[in-house]
Amino acid sequence: MLHLRLIIPAARTEEATAVLEECPGVTNIVVLPGAAREPRGDVVLCDAARESANEVLGKLEWLRGEGSIAVEQVDLSLSKAAEDAVEEAPGDPDDAVIWEELGQKVQADSRVTWAYLAFLAIATQLAGIGVLQNSPILIVGAMVLGPEFGAVAAICFGLLQRRGHLIVTALRTLVVGFLVAIAITYACALVSHWLGWIDAANLDKNEEVQFIVKPDRWSFIVALLAGSAGVLSVTAGKSSALVGVFISVTTVPAAGYVAVAAAVSDWKELAPSVSQLGVNILGMVIAGTLTLVVQRKFWPQVGRRSSV
């Protein structure tokens, strides 16, 4: 269940409550006349089945400019009325996609932040060390730590909604993030090379992690599967499934390999690593976008498209 808090101009409260009463899956409607101070108006509270959210938000879209809508997840609901509302709403809650919620999430994930750069830089350095140590465990750890899928999901959503600004912003986040992460890892590896700790011979003894620099048809297929699974986990709120997505693709390890290979002047390894990075991102974008297209067929967005 979702809990909605609406602030509505007093003159339109009856109109809004009529919408709530007509929508299947909405219950526990409470009206508090004159309770809101900023913006001024009536406060209306209600619970809605997740499957009904798109219809409710679409029909109350006008509140974006005239009032306010806040939505939060209900972790526990002990109510026969709520159970009946879930049964009344079409579909299954785990399958429902709330497009406004997804739009705000990918918008937040598409921006370059210090936290994003820090996580990606640390993950890329771990991947570089994993390459040098021939350690699949470190490689897997770097995969899990990498935050880049948020920007990939933003590109997919931007393509679905034809939001050019969002696509450009997310692409910039990916490019800037990987360039910064590779540069930092390169600098650290270069210092290690000057100190005599590492050289090109280290890359000749890493058979266990060669999958990073050997892109093939399986790399693209894995990226397609990971992109689809990643988008499904984001839209369904199953964050635990994202761990499997991170482990499946080798974007961060490929970036780490690029940095280390450049530091030890092993130029023949650069092109395959860059190709692996590109193949993974392309595959995830294609599969993620197609997954959203299919989901939109089953869960159309009522009202206008998300403005995010």
C-alpha positions as CSV (number, residue, x, y, z in Angstrom):
1,M,0.0,0.0,0.0
2,L,0.9,3.6,-0.5
3,H,0.0,6.5,1.7
4,L,-0.9,9.8,0.0
5,R,-1.0,13.3,1.6
6,L,-2.8,15.8,-0.6
7,I,-3.0,19.6,-0.1
8,I,-5.9,20.9,-2.1
9,P,-7.4,24.3,-2.6
10,A,-10.7,24.3,-0.6
11,A,-12.7,25.1,-3.7
12,R,-11.5,21.9,-5.4
13,T,-11.6,19.4,-2.5
14,E,-14.9,17.9,-3.5
15,E,-13.5,17.3,-7.0
16,A,-10.3,15.7,-5.7
17,T,-12.1,13.4,-3.2
18,A,-14.5,12.3,-5.9
19,V,-11.6,11.2,-8.0
20,L,-10.2,9.2,-5.0
21,E,-13.6,7.6,-4.4
22,E,-13.9,6.6,-8.0
23,C,-10.4,5.1,-8.4
24,P,-10.3,1.3,-7.6
25,G,-7.8,0.4,-4.9
26,V,-8.2,3.7,-2.9
27,T,-9.4,3.6,0.7
28,N,-9.0,5.2,4.2
29,I,-9.9,8.6,2.8
30,V,-9.6,11.4,5.4
31,V,-10.5,15.1,4.8
32,L,-9.0,17.7,7.2
33,P,-10.7,21.1,6.2
34,G,-8.4,24.1,6.4
35,A,-5.5,22.1,7.9
36,A,-2.8,23.2,5.5
37,R,-1.0,26.5,5.9
38,E,1.6,26.5,3.2
39,P,0.2,26.2,0.6
40,R,-3.2,27.0,2.1
41,G,-6.0,24.5,1.7
42,D,-7.5,21.3,2.9
43,V,-5.5,18.2,3.7
44,V,-6.7,14.9,2.3
45,L,-5.1,11.6,3.4
46,C,-5.7,8.3,1.8
47,D,-4.2,4.8,1.2
48,A,-3.9,3.4,-2.3
49,A,-2.9,0.1,-3.7
50,R,0.4,0.4,-5.7
51,E,-1.4,-0.7,-8.8
52,S,-3.7,2.3,-8.6
53,A,-1.1,4.9,-8.2
54,N,-0.7,5.9,-11.8
55,E,-4.4,6.4,-12.2
56,V,-4.7,8.5,-9.1
57,L,-1.6,10.6,-9.8
58,G,-2.7,11.1,-13.4
59,K,-6.1,12.3,-12.6
60,L,-4.8,14.6,-9.9
61,E,-2.0,16.0,-12.0
62,W,-3.4,19.5,-11.7
63,L,-2.4,19.5,-8.0
64,R,1.2,19.8,-9.1
65,G,0.6,23.5,-9.7
66,E,-2.2,24.2,-7.3
67,G,-1.4,22.2,-4.3
68,S,0.8,19.3,-3.3
69,I,1.0,15.5,-3.5
70,A,3.3,13.4,-1.2
71,V,3.5,9.6,-1.5
72,E,5.2,7.2,0.9
73,Q,5.4,3.5,1.2
74,V,3.3,1.8,3.9
75,D,5.4,-0.9,5.4
76,L,2.6,-2.4,7.5
77,S,-1.2,-2.0,7.1
78,L,-3.6,-3.8,9.3
79,S,-6.9,-3.1,7.7
80,K,-9.6,-5.1,6.1
81,A,-10.4,-2.1,3.9
82,A,-6.8,-1.9,2.7
83,E,-6.8,-5.6,1.9
84,D,-10.0,-5.2,-0.1
85,A,-8.5,-2.2,-1.9
86,V,-5.5,-4.3,-3.0
87,E,-7.8,-7.0,-4.2
88,E,-9.9,-4.5,-6.1
89,A,-7.0,-2.9,-7.9
90,P,-6.0,-4.5,-11.2
91,G,-2.8,-6.5,-11.4
92,D,-0.2,-7.4,-8.8
93,P,1.6,-4.8,-6.6
94,D,5.1,-6.2,-7.3
95,D,4.6,-5.8,-11.0
96,A,3.2,-2.2,-10.9
97,V,5.4,0.6,-12.2
98,I,4.8,4.1,-10.7
99,W,6.1,6.3,-13.4
100,E,6.3,9.5,-11.4
101,E,8.3,7.7,-8.7
102,L,10.6,6.2,-11.3
103,G,11.1,9.6,-13.0
104,Q,12.2,11.2,-9.8
105,K,14.5,8.4,-8.9
106,V,16.4,8.3,-12.2
107,Q,16.5,12.1,-12.2
108,A,18.4,12.0,-8.9
109,D,20.6,9.1,-10.1
110,S,21.5,11.0,-13.3
111,R,23.4,13.8,-11.6
112,V,27.2,14.0,-10.9
113,T,27.6,14.1,-7.2
114,W,30.7,13.8,-4.9
115,A,29.3,10.5,-3.5
116,Y,28.9,9.1,-7.0
117,L,32.4,10.0,-8.0
118,A,33.9,8.7,-4.8
119,F,32.1,5.3,-5.1
120,L,33.0,4.9,-8.7
121,A,36.7,5.9,-8.1
122,I,37.0,3.5,-5.2
123,A,35.3,0.7,-7.1
124,T,37.7,1.3,-10.1
125,Q,40.7,1.3,-7.9
126,L,39.6,-2.0,-6.3
127,A,39.1,-3.4,-9.8
128,G,42.7,-2.2,-10.7
129,I,44.1,-4.0,-7.7
130,G,42.1,-7.1,-8.5
131,V,43.6,-7.1,-12.0
132,L,47.1,-6.8,-10.6
133,Q,46.5,-9.4,-8.0
134,N,44.6,-11.7,-10.4
135,S,41.8,-11.8,-7.8
136,P,38.3,-12.5,-8.9
137,I,37.1,-11.7,-5.4
138,L,38.3,-8.1,-5.6
139,I,36.8,-7.8,-9.1
140,V,33.4,-8.9,-7.8
141,G,33.7,-6.5,-4.9
142,A,34.4,-3.7,-7.3
143,M,31.4,-4.7,-9.4
144,V,29.1,-4.5,-6.4
145,L,30.4,-1.1,-5.3
146,G,30.1,0.6,-8.7
147,P,27.1,3.1,-8.8
148,E,26.9,3.5,-12.6
149,F,23.6,1.6,-13.2
150,G,21.6,4.6,-11.9
151,A,22.8,6.7,-14.8
152,V,22.2,3.8,-17.2
153,A,18.6,3.5,-16.0
154,A,18.2,7.3,-16.4
155,I,19.2,7.0,-20.1
156,C,16.7,4.2,-20.6
157,F,13.9,6.3,-19.0
158,G,14.9,9.3,-21.1
159,L,14.7,7.3,-24.3
160,L,11.3,6.0,-23.3
161,Q,9.9,9.4,-22.5
162,R,11.9,11.2,-25.2
163,R,13.6,13.4,-22.6
164,G,16.7,14.7,-24.4
165,H,17.9,16.7,-21.4
166,L,17.8,13.7,-19.1
167,I,19.7,11.5,-21.6
168,V,22.4,14.2,-22.0
169,T,22.7,14.6,-18.2
170,A,22.9,10.9,-17.6
171,L,25.5,10.4,-20.4
172,R,27.5,13.2,-19.0
173,T,27.4,11.5,-15.6
174,L,28.7,8.3,-17.0
175,V,31.4,9.9,-19.0
176,V,32.6,12.2,-16.3
177,G,32.4,9.5,-13.7
178,F,34.4,7.0,-15.6
179,L,37.0,9.6,-16.7
180,V,37.5,10.7,-13.2
181,A,37.7,7.2,-11.8
182,I,40.1,6.0,-14.5
183,A,42.3,9.1,-14.0
184,I,42.5,8.6,-10.3
185,T,43.3,4.9,-10.7
186,Y,45.8,5.6,-13.4
187,A,47.6,8.1,-11.1
188,C,47.8,5.6,-8.3
189,A,48.9,2.8,-10.6
190,L,51.5,5.1,-12.2
191,V,53.0,5.9,-8.8
192,S,53.1,2.1,-8.0
193,H,54.9,1.6,-11.4
194,W,57.5,4.2,-10.6
195,L,58.1,2.6,-7.3
196,G,58.7,-0.7,-9.0
197,W,55.7,-2.4,-7.4
198,I,54.0,-3.3,-10.7
199,D,54.9,-3.6,-14.4
200,A,53.4,-5.0,-17.7
201,A,54.3,-8.5,-16.6
202,N,51.6,-8.3,-14.0
203,L,49.0,-8.1,-16.7
204,D,50.5,-11.2,-18.4
205,K,49.7,-13.3,-15.4
206,N,46.1,-12.5,-14.8
207,E,44.3,-15.5,-16.5
208,E,41.6,-15.5,-13.9
209,V,40.4,-12.0,-14.9
210,Q,40.9,-12.1,-18.7
211,F,37.1,-12.0,-19.1
212,I,37.3,-8.3,-18.5
213,V,39.3,-7.6,-21.7
214,K,37.8,-10.3,-24.0
215,P,34.4,-9.0,-25.1
216,D,32.5,-11.4,-27.2
217,R,28.9,-12.3,-28.0
218,W,28.4,-13.6,-24.5
219,S,29.4,-10.2,-23.1
220,F,26.7,-8.5,-25.0
221,I,24.1,-11.2,-24.1
222,V,25.0,-10.8,-20.4
223,A,24.7,-7.0,-20.7
224,L,21.3,-7.4,-22.2
225,L,20.1,-9.7,-19.4
226,A,21.6,-7.5,-16.8
227,G,20.0,-4.4,-18.2
228,S,16.6,-6.0,-18.2
229,A,17.0,-7.4,-14.7
230,G,18.3,-4.0,-13.4
231,V,15.3,-2.0,-14.7
232,L,12.9,-4.6,-13.3
233,S,14.6,-4.4,-9.9
234,V,14.4,-0.6,-10.0
235,T,10.7,-0.4,-11.1
236,A,9.6,-3.1,-8.7
237,G,11.6,-1.7,-5.7
238,K,13.7,-4.9,-5.4
239,S,17.0,-3.3,-4.6
240,S,18.5,-6.7,-3.5
241,A,18.3,-7.9,-7.2
242,L,20.6,-5.0,-8.3
243,V,23.5,-6.8,-6.6
244,G,23.2,-9.6,-9.1
245,V,23.1,-7.0,-11.9
246,F,26.3,-5.3,-10.7
247,I,28.1,-8.6,-10.5
248,S,27.0,-9.6,-14.0
249,V,28.5,-6.8,-15.9
250,T,32.2,-5.7,-16.2
251,T,31.9,-2.0,-16.6
252,V,34.0,-1.0,-13.5
253,P,36.5,-3.8,-14.0
254,A,37.1,-2.8,-17.6
255,A,37.7,0.8,-16.5
256,G,40.2,-0.4,-13.9
257,Y,42.0,-2.5,-16.5
258,V,42.2,0.5,-18.8
259,A,43.8,2.6,-16.0
260,V,46.4,-0.1,-15.0
261,A,47.3,-1.0,-18.6
262,A,47.9,2.7,-19.4
263,A,50.0,3.1,-16.3
264,V,52.3,0.2,-17.2
265,S,52.3,1.2,-21.0
266,D,50.7,-2.1,-22.0
267,W,48.8,-0.4,-24.9
268,K,47.6,-3.6,-26.6
269,E,45.2,-4.2,-23.7
270,L,43.5,-0.7,-23.9
271,A,41.3,-1.2,-26.9
272,P,39.7,-4.5,-25.7
273,S,39.0,-3.1,-22.3
274,V,37.4,0.1,-23.7
275,S,35.3,-2.2,-26.0
276,Q,34.2,-4.3,-23.1
277,L,33.1,-1.1,-21.2
278,G,31.2,0.1,-24.3
279,V,29.5,-3.2,-25.0
280,N,28.2,-3.5,-21.5
281,I,26.8,0.0,-21.3
282,L,25.2,-0.4,-24.8
283,G,23.7,-3.7,-24.0
284,M,22.2,-2.5,-20.7
285,V,20.7,0.6,-22.3
286,I,19.1,-1.4,-25.1
287,A,17.6,-4.1,-22.9
288,G,16.6,-1.6,-20.2
289,T,14.7,0.6,-22.6
290,L,12.9,-2.3,-24.2
291,T,12.0,-3.5,-20.7
292,L,10.4,-0.2,-19.9
293,V,8.6,-0.2,-23.3
294,V,7.0,-3.6,-22.4
295,Q,6.2,-2.4,-18.8
296,R,4.4,0.7,-20.2
297,K,2.2,-1.5,-22.3
298,F,0.9,-3.2,-19.1
299,W,1.1,-0.2,-16.8
300,P,0.3,2.9,-18.9
301,Q,0.7,6.3,-17.3
302,V,-2.6,8.1,-16.8
303,G,-2.4,11.8,-17.7
304,R,0.5,13.5,-19.2
305,R,4.0,12.1,-19.3
306,S,6.3,12.6,-16.3
307,S,7.9,16.1,-16.4
308,V,11.0,14.8,-14.8
